[in-house]
Amino acid sequence: MSVTIYHNPDCGTSRNTLAMIRQSGTEPEIIEYLRHPPSRQRLKELIAAMGISTRQLPREKGTPYAELGLGDPKWTDDQLLDFMMAHPILINRPIAVTPKGVRLCRPSETVLAVLPNTHIGRFVKEDGEVVQT
């Protein structure tokens, strides 16, 4: 079963999600999206597969979100996609893609809903929080 993670190794949530995927017995394809951003079309596909709106995907913290005024409802979906293509750091992460679905994994244990093996046992996040499945 193929699993892909759009990953930022500098993000604790992303690292925890990757570790949960691995603890489930799956070695995912890892796409460091800051180095290799998805195409515009792929980003649209991911948004649709997650069942969220384009406006729900941009990340605010640690990005130029506020500086660009992206909270203003005047921006269309196409314009928001343009911003995310120009500034991939705006793409919220991590995104896990599996045959069971696509999820924005915030919090990291959200990944469990789409893993082929959801019983990963006891998992301790980097911050010490315990996830039990």
Phi and psi in radians as a Rosetta constraint file:
Dihedral C 1 N 2 CA 2 C 2 CIRCULARHARMONIC -1.562 0.35
Dihedral N 2 CA 2 C 2 N 3 CIRCULARHARMONIC 2.299 0.35
Dihedral C 2 N 3 CA 3 C 3 CIRCULARHARMONIC -2.261 0.35
Dihedral N 3 CA 3 C 3 N 4 CIRCULARHARMONIC 2.364 0.35
Dihedral C 3 N 4 CA 4 C 4 CIRCULARHARMONIC -2.169 0.35
Dihedral N 4 CA 4 C 4 N 5 CIRCULARHARMONIC 2.469 0.35
Dihedral C 4 N 5 CA 5 C 5 CIRCULARHARMONIC -2.198 0.35
Dihedral N 5 CA 5 C 5 N 6 CIRCULARHARMONIC 2.237 0.35
Dihedral C 5 N 6 CA 6 C 6 CIRCULARHARMONIC -1.513 0.35
Dihedral N 6 CA 6 C 6 N 7 CIRCULARHARMONIC 1.942 0.35
Dihedral C 6 N 7 CA 7 C 7 CIRCULARHARMONIC -2.188 0.35
Dihedral N 7 CA 7 C 7 N 8 CIRCULARHARMONIC 2.521 0.35
Dihedral C 7 N 8 CA 8 C 8 CIRCULARHARMONIC -2.144 0.35
Dihedral N 8 CA 8 C 8 N 9 CIRCULARHARMONIC 1.903 0.35
Dihedral C 8 N 9 CA 9 C 9 CIRCULARHARMONIC -1.120 0.35
Dihedral N 9 CA 9 C 9 N 10 CIRCULARHARMONIC -0.224 0.35
Dihedral C 9 N 10 CA 10 C 10 CIRCULARHARMONIC -1.523 0.35
Dihedral N 10 CA 10 C 10 N 11 CIRCULARHARMONIC -0.028 0.35
Dihedral C 10 N 11 CA 11 C 11 CIRCULARHARMONIC -1.849 0.35
Dihedral N 11 CA 11 C 11 N 12 CIRCULARHARMONIC 2.141 0.35
Dihedral C 11 N 12 CA 12 C 12 CIRCULARHARMONIC -1.065 0.35
Dihedral N 12 CA 12 C 12 N 13 CIRCULARHARMONIC -0.708 0.35
Dihedral C 12 N 13 CA 13 C 13 CIRCULARHARMONIC -1.085 0.35
Dihedral N 13 CA 13 C 13 N 14 CIRCULARHARMONIC -0.710 0.35
Dihedral C 13 N 14 CA 14 C 14 CIRCULARHARMONIC -1.155 0.35
Dihedral N 14 CA 14 C 14 N 15 CIRCULARHARMONIC -0.737 0.35
Dihedral C 14 N 15 CA 15 C 15 CIRCULARHARMONIC -1.117 0.35
Dihedral N 15 CA 15 C 15 N 16 CIRCULARHARMONIC -0.722 0.35
Dihedral C 15 N 16 CA 16 C 16 CIRCULARHARMONIC -1.102 0.35
Dihedral N 16 CA 16 C 16 N 17 CIRCULARHARMONIC -0.737 0.35
Dihedral C 16 N 17 CA 17 C 17 CIRCULARHARMONIC -1.086 0.35
Dihedral N 17 CA 17 C 17 N 18 CIRCULARHARMONIC -0.805 0.35
Dihedral C 17 N 18 CA 18 C 18 CIRCULARHARMONIC -1.034 0.35
Dihedral N 18 CA 18 C 18 N 19 CIRCULARHARMONIC -0.755 0.35
Dihedral C 18 N 19 CA 19 C 19 CIRCULARHARMONIC -1.113 0.35
Dihedral N 19 CA 19 C 19 N 20 CIRCULARHARMONIC -0.673 0.35
Dihedral C 19 N 20 CA 20 C 20 CIRCULARHARMONIC -1.135 0.35
Dihedral N 20 CA 20 C 20 N 21 CIRCULARHARMONIC -0.728 0.35
Dihedral C 20 N 21 CA 21 C 21 CIRCULARHARMONIC -1.037 0.35
Dihedral N 21 CA 21 C 21 N 22 CIRCULARHARMONIC -0.818 0.35
Dihedral C 21 N 22 CA 22 C 22 CIRCULARHARMONIC -1.128 0.35
Dihedral N 22 CA 22 C 22 N 23 CIRCULARHARMONIC -0.700 0.35
Dihedral C 22 N 23 CA 23 C 23 CIRCULARHARMONIC -1.145 0.35
Dihedral N 23 CA 23 C 23 N 24 CIRCULARHARMONIC -0.387 0.35
Dihedral C 23 N 24 CA 24 C 24 CIRCULARHARMONIC -1.336 0.35
Dihedral N 24 CA 24 C 24 N 25 CIRCULARHARMONIC -0.123 0.35
Dihedral C 24 N 25 CA 25 C 25 CIRCULARHARMONIC 1.722 0.35
Dihedral N 25 CA 25 C 25 N 26 CIRCULARHARMONIC 0.179 0.35
Dihedral C 25 N 26 CA 26 C 26 CIRCULARHARMONIC -2.019 0.35
Dihedral N 26 CA 26 C 26 N 27 CIRCULARHARMONIC 2.328 0.35
Dihedral C 26 N 27 CA 27 C 27 CIRCULARHARMONIC -1.751 0.35
Dihedral N 27 CA 27 C 27 N 28 CIRCULARHARMONIC 1.919 0.35
Dihedral C 27 N 28 CA 28 C 28 CIRCULARHARMONIC -1.422 0.35
Dihedral N 28 CA 28 C 28 N 29 CIRCULARHARMONIC 2.846 0.35
Dihedral C 28 N 29 CA 29 C 29 CIRCULARHARMONIC -1.343 0.35
Dihedral N 29 CA 29 C 29 N 30 CIRCULARHARMONIC 2.229 0.35
Dihedral C 29 N 30 CA 30 C 30 CIRCULARHARMONIC -1.865 0.35
Dihedral N 30 CA 30 C 30 N 31 CIRCULARHARMONIC 2.103 0.35
Dihedral C 30 N 31 CA 31 C 31 CIRCULARHARMONIC -1.951 0.35
Dihedral N 31 CA 31 C 31 N 32 CIRCULARHARMONIC 1.912 0.35
Dihedral C 31 N 32 CA 32 C 32 CIRCULARHARMONIC -1.362 0.35
Dihedral N 32 CA 32 C 32 N 33 CIRCULARHARMONIC 1.661 0.35
Dihedral C 32 N 33 CA 33 C 33 CIRCULARHARMONIC -1.154 0.35
Dihedral N 33 CA 33 C 33 N 34 CIRCULARHARMONIC -0.315 0.35
Dihedral C 33 N 34 CA 34 C 34 CIRCULARHARMONIC -1.282 0.35
Dihedral N 34 CA 34 C 34 N 35 CIRCULARHARMONIC -0.536 0.35
Dihedral C 34 N 35 CA 35 C 35 CIRCULARHARMONIC -1.520 0.35
Dihedral N 35 CA 35 C 35 N 36 CIRCULARHARMONIC -0.604 0.35
Dihedral C 35 N 36 CA 36 C 36 CIRCULARHARMONIC -2.327 0.35
Dihedral N 36 CA 36 C 36 N 37 CIRCULARHARMONIC 1.292 0.35
Dihedral C 36 N 37 CA 37 C 37 CIRCULARHARMONIC -1.095 0.35
Dihedral N 37 CA 37 C 37 N 38 CIRCULARHARMONIC 2.612 0.35
Dihedral C 37 N 38 CA 38 C 38 CIRCULARHARMONIC -1.157 0.35
Dihedral N 38 CA 38 C 38 N 39 CIRCULARHARMONIC 2.690 0.35
Dihedral C 38 N 39 CA 39 C 39 CIRCULARHARMONIC -1.156 0.35
Dihedral N 39 CA 39 C 39 N 40 CIRCULARHARMONIC 2.875 0.35
Dihedral C 39 N 40 CA 40 C 40 CIRCULARHARMONIC -0.997 0.35
Dihedral N 40 CA 40 C 40 N 41 CIRCULARHARMONIC -0.781 0.35
Dihedral C 40 N 41 CA 41 C 41 CIRCULARHARMONIC -1.106 0.35
Dihedral N 41 CA 41 C 41 N 42 CIRCULARHARMONIC -0.744 0.35
Dihedral C 41 N 42 CA 42 C 42 CIRCULARHARMONIC -1.131 0.35
Dihedral N 42 CA 42 C 42 N 43 CIRCULARHARMONIC -0.688 0.35
Dihedral C 42 N 43 CA 43 C 43 CIRCULARHARMONIC -1.083 0.35
Dihedral N 43 CA 43 C 43 N 44 CIRCULARHARMONIC -0.736 0.35
Dihedral C 43 N 44 CA 44 C 44 CIRCULARHARMONIC -1.083 0.35
Dihedral N 44 CA 44 C 44 N 45 CIRCULARHARMONIC -0.713 0.35
Dihedral C 44 N 45 CA 45 C 45 CIRCULARHARMONIC -1.118 0.35
Dihedral N 45 CA 45 C 45 N 46 CIRCULARHARMONIC -0.744 0.35
Dihedral C 45 N 46 CA 46 C 46 CIRCULARHARMONIC -1.099 0.35
Dihedral N 46 CA 46 C 46 N 47 CIRCULARHARMONIC -0.770 0.35
Dihedral C 46 N 47 CA 47 C 47 CIRCULARHARMONIC -1.040 0.35
Dihedral N 47 CA 47 C 47 N 48 CIRCULARHARMONIC -0.818 0.35
Dihedral C 47 N 48 CA 48 C 48 CIRCULARHARMONIC -1.101 0.35
Dihedral N 48 CA 48 C 48 N 49 CIRCULARHARMONIC -0.756 0.35
Dihedral C 48 N 49 CA 49 C 49 CIRCULARHARMONIC -1.157 0.35
Dihedral N 49 CA 49 C 49 N 50 CIRCULARHARMONIC -0.533 0.35
Dihedral C 49 N 50 CA 50 C 50 CIRCULARHARMONIC -1.362 0.35
Dihedral N 50 CA 50 C 50 N 51 CIRCULARHARMONIC -0.284 0.35
Dihedral C 50 N 51 CA 51 C 51 CIRCULARHARMONIC 1.248 0.35
Dihedral N 51 CA 51 C 51 N 52 CIRCULARHARMONIC 0.546 0.35
Dihedral C 51 N 52 CA 52 C 52 CIRCULARHARMONIC -2.042 0.35
Dihedral N 52 CA 52 C 52 N 53 CIRCULARHARMONIC 2.927 0.35
Dihedral C 52 N 53 CA 53 C 53 CIRCULARHARMONIC -1.510 0.35
Dihedral N 53 CA 53 C 53 N 54 CIRCULARHARMONIC 2.784 0.35
Dihedral C 53 N 54 CA 54 C 54 CIRCULARHARMONIC -1.006 0.35
Dihedral N 54 CA 54 C 54 N 55 CIRCULARHARMONIC -0.659 0.35
Dihedral C 54 N 55 CA 55 C 55 CIRCULARHARMONIC -1.124 0.35
Dihedral N 55 CA 55 C 55 N 56 CIRCULARHARMONIC -0.401 0.35
Dihedral C 55 N 56 CA 56 C 56 CIRCULARHARMONIC -1.434 0.35
Dihedral N 56 CA 56 C 56 N 57 CIRCULARHARMONIC -0.211 0.35
Dihedral C 56 N 57 CA 57 C 57 CIRCULARHARMONIC -1.504 0.35
Dihedral N 57 CA 57 C 57 N 58 CIRCULARHARMONIC -0.657 0.35
Dihedral C 57 N 58 CA 58 C 58 CIRCULARHARMONIC -1.029 0.35
Dihedral N 58 CA 58 C 58 N 59 CIRCULARHARMONIC 2.446 0.35
Dihedral C 58 N 59 CA 59 C 59 CIRCULARHARMONIC -1.564 0.35
Dihedral N 59 CA 59 C 59 N 60 CIRCULARHARMONIC 2.390 0.35
Dihedral C 59 N 60 CA 60 C 60 CIRCULARHARMONIC -1.626 0.35
Dihedral N 60 CA 60 C 60 N 61 CIRCULARHARMONIC -0.833 0.35
Dihedral C 60 N 61 CA 61 C 61 CIRCULARHARMONIC -1.212 0.35
Dihedral N 61 CA 61 C 61 N 62 CIRCULARHARMONIC 2.280 0.35
Dihedral C 61 N 62 CA 62 C 62 CIRCULARHARMONIC 1.229 0.35
Dihedral N 62 CA 62 C 62 N 63 CIRCULARHARMONIC 0.413 0.35
Dihedral C 62 N 63 CA 63 C 63 CIRCULARHARMONIC -2.360 0.35
Dihedral N 63 CA 63 C 63 N 64 CIRCULARHARMONIC 3.012 0.35
Dihedral C 63 N 64 CA 64 C 64 CIRCULARHARMONIC -1.428 0.35
Dihedral N 64 CA 64 C 64 N 65 CIRCULARHARMONIC 0.351 0.35
Dihedral C 64 N 65 CA 65 C 65 CIRCULARHARMONIC -0.891 0.35
Dihedral N 65 CA 65 C 65 N 66 CIRCULARHARMONIC -0.962 0.35
Dihedral C 65 N 66 CA 66 C 66 CIRCULARHARMONIC -1.187 0.35
Dihedral N 66 CA 66 C 66 N 67 CIRCULARHARMONIC -0.754 0.35
Dihedral C 66 N 67 CA 67 C 67 CIRCULARHARMONIC -1.014 0.35
Dihedral N 67 CA 67 C 67 N 68 CIRCULARHARMONIC -0.634 0.35
Dihedral C 67 N 68 CA 68 C 68 CIRCULARHARMONIC -1.490 0.35
Dihedral N 68 CA 68 C 68 N 69 CIRCULARHARMONIC -0.118 0.35
Dihedral C 68 N 69 CA 69 C 69 CIRCULARHARMONIC 1.216 0.35
Dihedral N 69 CA 69 C 69 N 70 CIRCULARHARMONIC 0.586 0.35
Dihedral C 69 N 70 CA 70 C 70 CIRCULARHARMONIC -1.277 0.35
Dihedral N 70 CA 70 C 70 N 71 CIRCULARHARMONIC -0.197 0.35
Dihedral C 70 N 71 CA 71 C 71 CIRCULARHARMONIC -1.302 0.35
Dihedral N 71 CA 71 C 71 N 72 CIRCULARHARMONIC -0.209 0.35
Dihedral C 71 N 72 CA 72 C 72 CIRCULARHARMONIC -1.239 0.35
Dihedral N 72 CA 72 C 72 N 73 CIRCULARHARMONIC 2.216 0.35
Dihedral C 72 N 73 CA 73 C 73 CIRCULARHARMONIC -1.176 0.35
Dihedral N 73 CA 73 C 73 N 74 CIRCULARHARMONIC -0.067 0.35
Dihedral C 73 N 74 CA 74 C 74 CIRCULARHARMONIC -1.177 0.35
Dihedral N 74 CA 74 C 74 N 75 CIRCULARHARMONIC -0.401 0.35
Dihedral C 74 N 75 CA 75 C 75 CIRCULARHARMONIC -1.314 0.35
Dihedral N 75 CA 75 C 75 N 76 CIRCULARHARMONIC 2.284 0.35
Dihedral C 75 N 76 CA 76 C 76 CIRCULARHARMONIC -1.421 0.35
Dihedral N 76 CA 76 C 76 N 77 CIRCULARHARMONIC 2.927 0.35
Dihedral C 76 N 77 CA 77 C 77 CIRCULARHARMONIC -1.007 0.35
Dihedral N 77 CA 77 C 77 N 78 CIRCULARHARMONIC -0.754 0.35
Dihedral C 77 N 78 CA 78 C 78 CIRCULARHARMONIC -1.084 0.35
Dihedral N 78 CA 78 C 78 N 79 CIRCULARHARMONIC -0.691 0.35
Dihedral C 78 N 79 CA 79 C 79 CIRCULARHARMONIC -1.186 0.35
Dihedral N 79 CA 79 C 79 N 80 CIRCULARHARMONIC -0.690 0.35
Dihedral C 79 N 80 CA 80 C 80 CIRCULARHARMONIC -1.100 0.35
Dihedral N 80 CA 80 C 80 N 81 CIRCULARHARMONIC -0.700 0.35
Dihedral C 80 N 81 CA 81 C 81 CIRCULARHARMONIC -1.081 0.35
Dihedral N 81 CA 81 C 81 N 82 CIRCULARHARMONIC -0.704 0.35
Dihedral C 81 N 82 CA 82 C 82 CIRCULARHARMONIC -1.015 0.35
Dihedral N 82 CA 82 C 82 N 83 CIRCULARHARMONIC -0.777 0.35
Dihedral C 82 N 83 CA 83 C 83 CIRCULARHARMONIC -1.101 0.35
Dihedral N 83 CA 83 C 83 N 84 CIRCULARHARMONIC -0.750 0.35
Dihedral C 83 N 84 CA 84 C 84 CIRCULARHARMONIC -1.175 0.35
Dihedral N 84 CA 84 C 84 N 85 CIRCULARHARMONIC -0.565 0.35
Dihedral C 84 N 85 CA 85 C 85 CIRCULARHARMONIC -1.237 0.35
Dihedral N 85 CA 85 C 85 N 86 CIRCULARHARMONIC -0.657 0.35
Dihedral C 85 N 86 CA 86 C 86 CIRCULARHARMONIC -1.316 0.35
Dihedral N 86 CA 86 C 86 N 87 CIRCULARHARMONIC -0.517 0.35
Dihedral C 86 N 87 CA 87 C 87 CIRCULARHARMONIC -2.327 0.35
Dihedral N 87 CA 87 C 87 N 88 CIRCULARHARMONIC 1.418 0.35
Dihedral C 87 N 88 CA 88 C 88 CIRCULARHARMONIC -0.992 0.35
Dihedral N 88 CA 88 C 88 N 89 CIRCULARHARMONIC -0.377 0.35
Dihedral C 88 N 89 CA 89 C 89 CIRCULARHARMONIC -1.067 0.35
Dihedral N 89 CA 89 C 89 N 90 CIRCULARHARMONIC -0.344 0.35
Dihedral C 89 N 90 CA 90 C 90 CIRCULARHARMONIC -1.266 0.35
Dihedral N 90 CA 90 C 90 N 91 CIRCULARHARMONIC -0.313 0.35
Dihedral C 90 N 91 CA 91 C 91 CIRCULARHARMONIC -1.304 0.35
Dihedral N 91 CA 91 C 91 N 92 CIRCULARHARMONIC 2.049 0.35
Dihedral C 91 N 92 CA 92 C 92 CIRCULARHARMONIC -1.160 0.35
Dihedral N 92 CA 92 C 92 N 93 CIRCULARHARMONIC 2.642 0.35
Dihedral C 92 N 93 CA 93 C 93 CIRCULARHARMONIC -2.539 0.35
Dihedral N 93 CA 93 C 93 N 94 CIRCULARHARMONIC 2.903 0.35
Dihedral C 93 N 94 CA 94 C 94 CIRCULARHARMONIC -1.477 0.35
Dihedral N 94 CA 94 C 94 N 95 CIRCULARHARMONIC 2.716 0.35
Dihedral C 94 N 95 CA 95 C 95 CIRCULARHARMONIC -1.989 0.35
Dihedral N 95 CA 95 C 95 N 96 CIRCULARHARMONIC 2.185 0.35
Dihedral C 95 N 96 CA 96 C 96 CIRCULARHARMONIC -1.864 0.35
Dihedral N 96 CA 96 C 96 N 97 CIRCULARHARMONIC 2.352 0.35
Dihedral C 96 N 97 CA 97 C 97 CIRCULARHARMONIC -2.120 0.35
Dihedral N 97 CA 97 C 97 N 98 CIRCULARHARMONIC 2.098 0.35
Dihedral C 97 N 98 CA 98 C 98 CIRCULARHARMONIC -2.388 0.35
Dihedral N 98 CA 98 C 98 N 99 CIRCULARHARMONIC 2.929 0.35
Dihedral C 98 N 99 CA 99 C 99 CIRCULARHARMONIC -1.076 0.35
Dihedral N 99 CA 99 C 99 N 100 CIRCULARHARMONIC -0.322 0.35
Dihedral C 99 N 100 CA 100 C 100 CIRCULARHARMONIC -1.555 0.35
Dihedral N 100 CA 100 C 100 N 101 CIRCULARHARMONIC -0.097 0.35
Dihedral C 100 N 101 CA 101 C 101 CIRCULARHARMONIC 2.546 0.35
Dihedral N 101 CA 101 C 101 N 102 CIRCULARHARMONIC -3.139 0.35
Dihedral C 101 N 102 CA 102 C 102 CIRCULARHARMONIC -2.210 0.35
Dihedral N 102 CA 102 C 102 N 103 CIRCULARHARMONIC 2.317 0.35
Dihedral C 102 N 103 CA 103 C 103 CIRCULARHARMONIC -2.417 0.35
Dihedral N 103 CA 103 C 103 N 104 CIRCULARHARMONIC 2.465 0.35
Dihedral C 103 N 104 CA 104 C 104 CIRCULARHARMONIC -1.426 0.35
Dihedral N 104 CA 104 C 104 N 105 CIRCULARHARMONIC 2.020 0.35
Dihedral C 104 N 105 CA 105 C 105 CIRCULARHARMONIC -1.631 0.35
Dihedral N 105 CA 105 C 105 N 106 CIRCULARHARMONIC 1.208 0.35
Dihedral C 105 N 106 CA 106 C 106 CIRCULARHARMONIC -2.243 0.35
Dihedral N 106 CA 106 C 106 N 107 CIRCULARHARMONIC 1.826 0.35
Dihedral C 106 N 107 CA 107 C 107 CIRCULARHARMONIC -1.321 0.35
Dihedral N 107 CA 107 C 107 N 108 CIRCULARHARMONIC 2.950 0.35
Dihedral C 107 N 108 CA 108 C 108 CIRCULARHARMONIC -1.017 0.35
Dihedral N 108 CA 108 C 108 N 109 CIRCULARHARMONIC -0.578 0.35
Dihedral C 108 N 109 CA 109 C 109 CIRCULARHARMONIC -1.203 0.35
Dihedral N 109 CA 109 C 109 N 110 CIRCULARHARMONIC -0.128 0.35
Dihedral C 109 N 110 CA 110 C 110 CIRCULARHARMONIC -1.008 0.35
Dihedral N 110 CA 110 C 110 N 111 CIRCULARHARMONIC -0.472 0.35
Dihedral C 110 N 111 CA 111 C 111 CIRCULARHARMONIC -1.055 0.35
Dihedral N 111 CA 111 C 111 N 112 CIRCULARHARMONIC -0.477 0.35
Dihedral C 111 N 112 CA 112 C 112 CIRCULARHARMONIC -1.031 0.35
Dihedral N 112 CA 112 C 112 N 113 CIRCULARHARMONIC -0.514 0.35
Dihedral C 112 N 113 CA 113 C 113 CIRCULARHARMONIC -1.151 0.35
Dihedral N 113 CA 113 C 113 N 114 CIRCULARHARMONIC -0.377 0.35
Dihedral C 113 N 114 CA 114 C 114 CIRCULARHARMONIC -2.058 0.35
Dihedral N 114 CA 114 C 114 N 115 CIRCULARHARMONIC 0.082 0.35
Dihedral C 114 N 115 CA 115 C 115 CIRCULARHARMONIC -1.413 0.35
Dihedral N 115 CA 115 C 115 N 116 CIRCULARHARMONIC 2.558 0.35
Dihedral C 115 N 116 CA 116 C 116 CIRCULARHARMONIC -1.122 0.35
Dihedral N 116 CA 116 C 116 N 117 CIRCULARHARMONIC -0.609 0.35
Dihedral C 116 N 117 CA 117 C 117 CIRCULARHARMONIC -2.042 0.35
Dihedral N 117 CA 117 C 117 N 118 CIRCULARHARMONIC 1.792 0.35
Dihedral C 117 N 118 CA 118 C 118 CIRCULARHARMONIC -1.518 0.35
Dihedral N 118 CA 118 C 118 N 119 CIRCULARHARMONIC -0.134 0.35
Dihedral C 118 N 119 CA 119 C 119 CIRCULARHARMONIC -1.685 0.35
Dihedral N 119 CA 119 C 119 N 120 CIRCULARHARMONIC 1.456 0.35
Dihedral C 119 N 120 CA 120 C 120 CIRCULARHARMONIC -1.633 0.35
Dihedral N 120 CA 120 C 120 N 121 CIRCULARHARMONIC -0.016 0.35
Dihedral C 120 N 121 CA 121 C 121 CIRCULARHARMONIC 1.392 0.35
Dihedral N 121 CA 121 C 121 N 122 CIRCULARHARMONIC -2.669 0.35
Dihedral C 121 N 122 CA 122 C 122 CIRCULARHARMONIC -1.402 0.35
Dihedral N 122 CA 122 C 122 N 123 CIRCULARHARMONIC 2.282 0.35
Dihedral C 122 N 123 CA 123 C 123 CIRCULARHARMONIC -2.289 0.35
Dihedral N 123 CA 123 C 123 N 124 CIRCULARHARMONIC 2.307 0.35
Dihedral C 123 N 124 CA 124 C 124 CIRCULARHARMONIC -1.937 0.35
Dihedral N 124 CA 124 C 124 N 125 CIRCULARHARMONIC 2.083 0.35
Dihedral C 124 N 125 CA 125 C 125 CIRCULARHARMONIC -1.214 0.35
Dihedral N 125 CA 125 C 125 N 126 CIRCULARHARMONIC 2.870 0.35
Dihedral C 125 N 126 CA 126 C 126 CIRCULARHARMONIC -0.967 0.35
Dihedral N 126 CA 126 C 126 N 127 CIRCULARHARMONIC -0.544 0.35
Dihedral C 126 N 127 CA 127 C 127 CIRCULARHARMONIC -1.499 0.35
Dihedral N 127 CA 127 C 127 N 128 CIRCULARHARMONIC 0.034 0.35
Dihedral C 127 N 128 CA 128 C 128 CIRCULARHARMONIC 1.680 0.35
Dihedral N 128 CA 128 C 128 N 129 CIRCULARHARMONIC -0.174 0.35
Dihedral C 128 N 129 CA 129 C 129 CIRCULARHARMONIC -1.145 0.35
Dihedral N 129 CA 129 C 129 N 130 CIRCULARHARMONIC 2.378 0.35
Dihedral C 129 N 130 CA 130 C 130 CIRCULARHARMONIC -1.722 0.35
Dihedral N 130 CA 130 C 130 N 131 CIRCULARHARMONIC 2.315 0.35
Dihedral C 130 N 131 CA 131 C 131 CIRCULARHARMONIC -1.972 0.35
Dihedral N 131 CA 131 C 131 N 132 CIRCULARHARMONIC 2.175 0.35
Dihedral C 131 N 132 CA 132 C 132 CIRCULARHARMONIC -2.036 0.35
Dihedral N 132 CA 132 C 132 N 133 CIRCULARHARMONIC 2.220 0.35
